[in-house]
Amino acid sequence: MLLVGIAMIVLPGPAFIVIPIGLGILSLEFERPRIWLEKLRARVQAAGTKLREKRRQQREN
């Protein structure tokens, strides 16, 4: 699943959905993918927070 997601980065397809699913599956068995998945979640949450702040600032102006 993870390899398919990586291939979808250059091929047509929803790589941004498939890669986290593959990491989730691997994280059930291995520690390293669990760490990668936690880092990915933190980055997505930070990006979402930043985007919400930017939108809020644009509305106020």
C-alpha positions in Angstrom: 0.0 0.0 0.0 2.8 2.4 0.9 4.7 1.6 -2.3 1.5 2.2 -4.3 1.2 5.6 -2.7 4.8 6.5 -3.4 4.3 5.4 -7.1 1.2 7.7 -7.2 3.3 10.7 -6.4 4.5 10.7 -10.1 1.6 8.7 -11.5 -2.1 9.8 -11.5 -3.8 9.0 -8.2 -4.5 10.1 -4.7 -1.0 9.6 -3.2 -1.8 11.9 -0.3 -4.5 9.5 0.9 -2.8 6.2 0.1 0.6 6.9 1.8 -0.9 7.6 5.3 -3.1 4.5 5.0 0.0 2.4 4.2 1.9 4.0 7.1 -1.1 3.3 9.4 -1.1 -0.4 8.4 2.7 -0.7 8.8 2.5 1.1 12.2 0.5 -1.7 13.6 3.6 -3.9 13.4 6.6 -1.6 13.3 7.8 1.3 15.4 9.5 3.4 12.6 6.3 3.8 10.5 4.4 4.8 13.7 6.9 7.6 14.3 6.6 8.7 10.7 2.8 8.7 11.0 2.9 10.8 14.2 5.2 13.3 12.5 2.9 13.4 9.5 -0.1 14.0 11.7 1.7 16.8 13.5 2.6 18.5 10.2 -0.9 18.2 8.9 -2.4 19.7 12.1 0.1 22.5 12.1 -0.6 23.3 8.4 -4.4 23.3 9.2 -3.9 25.6 12.1 -1.8 27.9 10.0 -4.4 27.9 7.2 -7.2 28.7 9.6 -5.2 31.6 11.1 -4.5 33.0 7.7 -8.2 32.8 6.7 -9.2 34.4 9.9 -6.8 37.3 9.4 -8.0 37.8 5.8 -11.6 38.0 7.0 -10.7 40.6 9.6 -9.0 42.8 6.9 
